[in-house]
Amino acid sequence: MSIAILDHRLRFPSPRLADAEGLVAIGGDLSVPRLLLAYRSGIFPWTVDPITWWSPEPRAIFELDGFHVSRSLARVIRKGEFRPTVDRAFRRVMQYCAAPAPGRRSTWISPEFIEAYTQLHQQGHAHSLECWQGRQLVGGVYGVAVGGFFAGESMFHRVSDASKVALFHLIDHLRKQGFVLFDIQMLTPITEQLGGVAIPRAEYLRRLAEAVEKPVTF
């Protein structure tokens, strides 16, 4: 099959037309309107040179009532070692997610992504949850919200367990706000350990269509 080449027009092909690896289209831009259309369509960008757009099969999510809290993580949360905040340091969370870390020599979060998603944040569509020790930002997670849908993009930690605690508080926040779908794109060993599951793309797209119409706010 042929992969769609995007131009200046604001449109995407159906994510059901993705190739075997999930690639839907190439080209376009990272403008706020195009990013929002992508997320509403079940598509996300992954590279910038060229810009590529993806919708993998299957799709990974966190069920909002299925986050697994281990005994050790529960102890950390109870002790209150980290202070959570919302949207206090969005750009810094992205920059820290992009920074080199043990076991990660490179990242897809390029300067172009940081600029594009900061624009999304400034217009109220992208959000972060931070974890602090004193004045030090030691963990966090960020993503995109549309209606009752949240797309988790990346997380980081500079102190053990800080990213897991951030994820715990994010899921708690999403549940309280009335969100119904938390997308994590593809499973990793860590997200699977925390309760992430994979569902068929068709089911994901059905749930997405309902979620984005929910009248909730982050």
C-alpha positions as CSV (number, residue, x, y, z in Angstrom):
1,M,0.0,0.0,0.0
2,S,1.1,3.6,-0.5
3,I,1.6,6.0,2.4
4,A,-0.3,9.3,2.1
5,I,1.8,12.4,1.5
6,L,0.3,15.5,3.3
7,D,0.3,19.0,1.9
8,H,-1.0,22.3,3.4
9,R,-4.6,21.1,3.5
10,L,-5.8,20.2,7.0
11,R,-6.7,16.5,6.6
12,F,-5.6,13.0,7.4
13,P,-6.3,9.6,5.8
14,S,-8.1,7.1,7.9
15,P,-5.9,5.5,10.5
16,R,-7.3,2.2,9.4
17,L,-5.1,2.6,6.3
18,A,-1.9,2.5,8.3
19,D,0.8,0.1,7.1
20,A,1.8,-2.9,9.1
21,E,4.0,-0.8,11.5
22,G,1.3,1.8,12.0
23,L,2.6,4.6,9.6
24,V,-0.3,6.6,8.3
25,A,1.2,9.6,6.5
26,I,4.3,11.7,5.9
27,G,4.5,15.5,5.7
28,G,2.3,18.4,6.8
29,D,3.3,20.4,9.8
30,L,3.1,20.5,13.6
31,S,0.6,23.4,13.8
32,V,-1.9,23.4,16.6
33,P,-4.9,22.8,14.3
34,R,-3.2,19.8,12.6
35,L,-2.0,18.3,15.9
36,L,-5.5,18.5,17.4
37,L,-7.0,17.0,14.3
38,A,-4.4,14.2,14.5
39,Y,-5.3,13.3,18.1
40,R,-9.0,13.5,17.4
41,S,-8.4,11.1,14.5
42,G,-6.4,8.5,16.5
43,I,-3.1,9.6,15.0
44,F,0.1,11.0,16.5
45,P,3.5,12.4,15.1
46,W,6.7,10.7,15.9
47,T,9.5,12.3,13.8
48,V,10.1,15.7,12.3
49,D,12.5,15.2,9.4
50,P,10.4,14.1,7.8
51,I,7.2,14.5,9.9
52,T,5.6,11.1,10.2
53,W,2.1,10.3,11.5
54,W,1.2,7.0,13.2
55,S,-1.7,4.8,14.4
56,P,-0.3,1.5,15.6
57,E,-2.2,-1.8,15.8
58,P,-2.9,-2.7,18.6
59,R,-3.1,0.5,20.7
60,A,-1.9,0.8,24.3
61,I,-4.0,2.5,27.0
62,F,-4.3,2.8,30.7
63,E,-7.7,1.9,32.0
64,L,-8.3,4.6,34.5
65,D,-9.3,2.2,37.2
66,G,-6.6,-0.3,36.3
67,F,-3.4,1.4,37.3
68,H,-1.3,-1.0,39.3
69,V,0.3,0.4,42.5
70,S,2.9,-2.0,44.0
71,R,3.4,-2.2,47.7
72,S,6.7,-0.2,47.4
73,L,5.1,2.5,45.3
74,A,2.2,2.7,47.7
75,R,4.6,3.3,50.5
76,V,6.3,6.1,48.6
77,I,3.0,7.8,47.9
78,R,1.8,7.5,51.5
79,K,5.1,9.0,52.8
80,G,4.5,12.1,50.6
81,E,8.1,12.2,49.3
82,F,7.0,14.1,46.3
83,R,4.8,17.2,45.9
84,P,2.6,17.0,42.8
85,T,1.6,20.1,40.8
86,V,-0.3,20.5,37.5
87,D,0.8,22.7,34.6
88,R,3.5,24.4,36.8
89,A,6.5,23.6,34.5
90,F,5.2,22.2,31.2
91,R,8.2,23.2,29.0
92,R,10.7,22.0,31.6
93,V,8.9,18.6,31.8
94,M,9.3,18.3,28.0
95,Q,12.9,19.3,28.1
96,Y,13.7,16.8,30.9
97,C,11.8,14.1,28.9
98,A,14.0,14.9,26.0
99,A,17.3,14.8,27.9
100,P,19.7,11.8,27.8
101,A,19.1,9.2,30.5
102,P,20.5,5.9,31.5
103,G,19.6,3.3,28.8
104,R,18.4,6.1,26.4
105,R,20.9,7.6,24.1
106,S,18.5,9.5,21.9
107,T,14.9,10.8,21.9
108,W,12.2,11.6,19.5
109,I,11.4,14.8,21.4
110,S,13.3,17.3,19.2
111,P,13.3,21.1,19.7
112,E,10.6,21.2,17.0
113,F,8.3,19.0,19.2
114,I,9.0,21.1,22.3
115,E,8.0,24.3,20.4
116,A,4.9,22.7,18.9
117,Y,3.6,21.2,22.1
118,T,4.4,24.4,24.1
119,Q,2.1,26.1,21.7
120,L,-0.5,23.4,22.4
121,H,0.0,24.0,26.1
122,Q,-0.3,27.8,25.8
123,Q,-3.6,27.3,24.0
124,G,-4.9,25.0,26.7
125,H,-4.6,21.7,24.9
126,A,-1.4,20.1,26.4
127,H,-0.7,19.6,30.1
128,S,1.9,18.4,32.5
129,L,1.9,16.9,36.0
130,E,5.1,17.5,37.9
131,C,6.7,16.0,41.0
132,W,8.9,18.1,43.2
133,Q,11.3,17.6,46.1
134,G,11.7,21.0,47.7
135,R,12.3,23.3,44.7
136,Q,13.8,20.6,42.5
137,L,11.7,19.2,39.7
138,V,12.4,15.5,39.9
139,G,9.7,13.8,37.8
140,G,6.8,14.5,35.5
141,V,4.6,13.4,32.6
142,Y,2.9,15.4,29.8
143,G,0.3,14.9,27.2
144,V,-2.6,16.2,25.1
145,A,-6.2,16.6,26.2
146,V,-9.2,16.7,23.9
147,G,-12.6,16.4,25.7
148,G,-12.5,13.3,27.9
149,F,-9.4,11.9,26.1
150,F,-5.8,12.3,27.3
151,A,-2.8,11.2,25.2
152,G,0.2,10.6,27.4
153,E,3.3,11.5,25.5
154,S,6.4,10.9,27.7
155,M,7.5,11.0,31.3
156,F,10.8,11.3,33.2
157,H,12.4,10.9,36.6
158,R,15.5,12.2,38.2
159,V,14.8,10.5,41.5
160,S,13.7,6.8,41.8
161,D,9.9,6.4,41.5
162,A,9.2,10.1,40.7
163,S,7.7,9.4,37.3
164,K,5.5,6.6,38.6
165,V,4.2,8.9,41.4
166,A,3.5,11.6,38.7
167,L,1.6,9.0,36.7
168,F,-0.4,8.0,39.7
169,H,-1.4,11.6,40.5
170,L,-2.2,12.2,36.8
171,I,-4.5,9.2,36.6
172,D,-6.2,10.3,39.8
173,H,-6.6,13.8,38.4
174,L,-8.1,12.4,35.1
175,R,-10.6,10.3,37.0
176,K,-11.7,13.2,39.1
177,Q,-12.2,15.4,36.1
178,G,-14.3,12.8,34.2
179,F,-11.8,11.6,31.6
180,V,-12.6,8.2,30.0
181,L,-9.7,7.3,27.8
182,F,-5.9,7.5,28.6
183,D,-3.8,6.7,25.5
184,I,-0.2,5.6,25.9
185,Q,0.3,4.6,22.2
186,M,2.5,1.5,22.7
187,L,3.3,-0.7,25.6
188,T,6.7,-0.5,27.3
189,P,8.0,-2.9,30.0
190,I,7.4,-0.1,32.6
191,T,3.8,0.8,31.5
192,E,2.9,-2.8,31.2
193,Q,4.1,-3.4,34.8
194,L,1.9,-0.4,35.9
195,G,-1.2,-1.9,34.3
196,G,-1.1,-0.7,30.7
197,V,-3.0,-2.9,28.3
198,A,-3.2,-3.2,24.5
199,I,-6.5,-3.1,22.7
200,P,-7.4,-3.5,19.0
201,R,-7.2,-0.2,17.0
202,A,-10.8,-0.5,16.0
203,E,-11.9,-0.6,19.7
204,Y,-9.6,2.3,20.4
205,L,-11.0,4.4,17.6
206,R,-14.6,3.7,18.8
207,R,-13.7,4.7,22.4
208,L,-11.8,7.7,21.1
209,A,-14.8,9.0,19.1
210,E,-16.9,8.9,22.3
211,A,-14.2,10.4,24.6
212,V,-13.4,13.5,22.6
213,E,-17.0,14.6,22.7
214,K,-17.1,14.5,26.5
215,P,-17.7,18.0,28.0
216,V,-14.9,17.8,30.5
217,T,-11.8,20.0,31.0
218,F,-8.3,19.2,32.3
